[in-house]
């Protein structure tokens, strides 16, 4: 049975199967609370760094649009292909993305094919030629330092430590540009982000701040928001209070 919203109920994943890390079956937990029904959000939501079954099922059930899994062995917390496929087998109705850093396009394509990924998220920038070699749709993470204006009086697209060449710095054809923001942003930085969002698909990460998440959606032209997944307290036990607060702040009803 899929996760759902039901006041006062607790959610427990089915028990016949084991988790991707060979943990004991998911246990009933008062911390794993889910409500019914699923409702739409103001913008699409991308949940990054899924590494356990609790997060995978909860986020899919709460209406997330995309889930990412760290699949580059050089990155901290990376999952192997077997673990990722095990987790993915429990969810439906969401797009699955793999996160990579410096693996070659050939290596990324091989993992993407084996895991049936809907896209990839790169943590480091590639040239337009390199991006073209990657078969699935590509999302690219940008360091937030690069969107700090040098001079508030400059034109909006001149805030990236120099003039932004949208075709060179942010080539068209990328599925999304992802920026994980600090807890607050200046008015000048907001102006730069607005200029980018008007011409490129921009995904911003407000952390787990419901207030910042809502402000970003209301003030900027966004393709979506990026939210962090988390770790289980122990296998099958996960406190979703902070993540749930962001989901609820972004509900359209």
Secondary structure, DSSP 8 states (H G I E B T S, - for coil): ------TT------SSS--TT--------TT----SS---BSSEEEEE---SHHHHHHHHHTT-SEEEEE--TTSTT---HHHHHHHHTT--SSEEEEEESS--HHHHHHHHHHHT-SEEEESS---HHHHHH--SEEEEEE-GGGG--S-TTS-GGG-SSS---HHHHS-TT-SEEEEE--S---HHHHHHHHHHHTTS-EEEE-TT-HHHHHHHHHHS--SEEEEE----SBTTB---HHHHHHHHHTB--
